Amino acid sequence: MSIVVAGLFSLGVFLVIFIPVAQRLLGVRFGLVRLGLGAALTLSVFSPIANALVGKLPFAGSNAAAVAYLALTAVCAMLAGLVFLVLSEALVPTGSLPRARDLRRDLSGRIARTRRYLQIMRIAIKHGLGPYLRGRRRPGRENAAEQADLARSLRLALDEAGVTFVKLGQVLSTRSDIIPSSVANELSRLQDQVSPAPWPEVEQVLTEELGAGQQYAAFDPEPLAAASVAQVYTARLLDGTDVVVKVQRPGIAKLVDRDLDIVRRLARVLERNTDWGRSMGVLALANGFADAMREELDFTVEAGNMTAVAASQSIATSNDIVVPRLYPDRSTRRVLTMQRLDGIGLGNAAETIADRGLDAARLGRALFDCLLGQVAIDGVFHADPHPGNFLLLTDNRIGMLDLGSVGRLDPATREALQRFLLAVDRGDPVAATDALLEIVDRPDVIDERALERAVGQFMTKHLGAGANLGPAMFNDLFKIITSHELGVPPEVAAVFRALATIEGTISRISPTFDLVAASRQFAAAQVTDRLTPDAIRRTATDELANLLPMLRRLPRRIDRIAAAAESGRLGLNIRLFADERDRRHFTGLLHQALLAVLGATAGIMAVLLLGTPGGPKVTDSMSLFQLFGYNLLVICAVLVLRVLVLIFRLPDHRSS
């Protein structure tokens, strides 16, 4: 026992010495486990290295030679530990493995996710989707009968997989630009055909959120609708007002978090193993879906969205679109109480519209103008305008529902979108290109003339007389953006998705509705509104208020420039590496280059000294030149290892 204690004490003392020395020599920090293993390796090779250098004991040389041999043995043993640290960093970078305490905490969660992942795979294989997951078959290449079977199998698999995958099916049902229309139509059945959760579980959620049932005079336990995230019930307030109550499905938060991890894992597999997964960008779709799903789980976000949309100009000035009133005192993170709107889903309202003698094109125009107004004027827009989120009310207005997913645009982006619409209305590809470059993230180098030609061809093909606004148009627009390496901000991508979705929604009630003409009319109306005397006066006042501070300073600055030019003191200063990132990058490269040069120099000198015969003898088998050569060789190895560890260590693994 005493030997074990002494050994552990020696290892602890050596760790205190090894840790700062190793981190100082290599210039980076390592985890304690990695450093402990390096120290143990250093101690284990110390004795074999000493025996190889000195030979059998007792040592016959002088005390100075013994000290020199001891120092050489120590640095050689230290070198073994440093080599281990560098190789471990190259093979298993710091941060790529979870910490011990995180591993213990997440072990049960990982087991549950793995079990859930295998369950999802079994469901997919049971419904015949295995060949698509393995890349043996590609969606869209089947005949009509096979495609119908695929659509049905996919719907059944998503429904059986649970709430998160039902919501994924709802999102995919609006993306006829990336999946076949027959599949999209089949998936649309998931929107209103989800099995409801039992009433006792829902009642428990109401009790936890609002208290012991004193908020409502009456509450119908039969759900009005059961969606993937929540269920909607009819109720009556204490003052007799009829309302609907949106209640989050019990226990959904943990299930969604687990399933979103499964969705991302499946997306990574599909993008890695299948051509169709890479071409569709399924990983980016999965990440966007995960972000939107988490936002929809917090009903306070939807409550804020309802308030913002209801107060927007597009809703406040519209006689055809209405947003239900919110009751904030009866709304929480999992419960939302709002005004009851009686009507029929817009996706199934075509026959009702005809029976009532309504103008379907006018309703479509009102809905489209409302969305465009939200995007271009208000900056707050419905980001998921699929048919299930609109009702045709009994008073022939359209009710806007489910504002859990809302996009927001800053004023600069809204201005650029308005200029883009005006350029489209005028047929001006140059102005449209300029506006497009303000909407997207432009790269450092771009061929603007090639982009102008591509935009002009796009406008001729899709925005001319008789053209239709459909999935092909948005596909071509995204091809232009990606081919010129333009970055699309998430909020702008949400605009494109909303416009593509609203096209499918309006086509349900008015298949011949001309969205291109409606866009032109909207842009022309904006021009007319901007040319009214009041609008011109407001614009002039705002611009003058912005220019006045600059105009006050302008004469003084011109005078200074003229005085400096007259006296010959006018100069132009150009600072290289003005950006801190450039300086840091250049300094890092120079640092690594200097270390490599010093290491190479030390290595060459070591080889020369080791190969030089003669010199003062330190022992019978080693000269002073050889002793210096071995030490320089160790220095060379340390410097080279330091360069290698900086190369192997990725930027996102800098911290341990």
Secondary structure, DSSP 4 states (H G I P E B T S, - for coil): -HHHHHHHHHHHHHHHHHHHHHHHHHSS---HHHHHHHHHHHHHHHHHHHHHHH-SSSP-S-HHHHHHHHHHHHHHHHHHHHHHHHHHHHHS-TTSS--HHHHHHHHHHHHHHHHHHHHHHHHHHHTT-HHHHTTSS-TT-S-HHHHHHHHHHHHHHHHHH-HHHHHHHHHHHT-TTTS-HHHHHHHGGGGT-PPPPPHHHHHHHHHHHH-SS-S-SEE-SS-SEE-SSEEEEEEE-TTS-EEEEEEEPTTHHHHHHHHHHHHHHHHHHHHHH-HHHHHHTHHHHHHHHHHHHHHHT-HHHHHHHHHHHHTSHHHHT-SSEE-PPB-GGG--SSEEEEE---EEEGGG-HHHHHHHT--HHHHHHHHHHHHHHIIIIISEEES---GGGEEEETTS-EEE--TTSEEE--HHHHHHHHHHHHHHHHT-HHHHHHHHHHHSB--SS--HHHHHHHHHHHHHHHSSTT---SHHHHHHHHHHHHHTT-B--HHHHHHHHHHHHHHHHHHHH-TT--HHHHHHHHHHHHHHHHTSHHHHHHHHHHHHHHHHHHHHHHHHHHHHHHHHHHTT-------TT-SHHHHHHHHHHHHHHHHHHHHHHHHHHHHHHHT-----BSSSS-BHHHHHHHHHHHHHHHHHHHHHHHHHS-GGG---
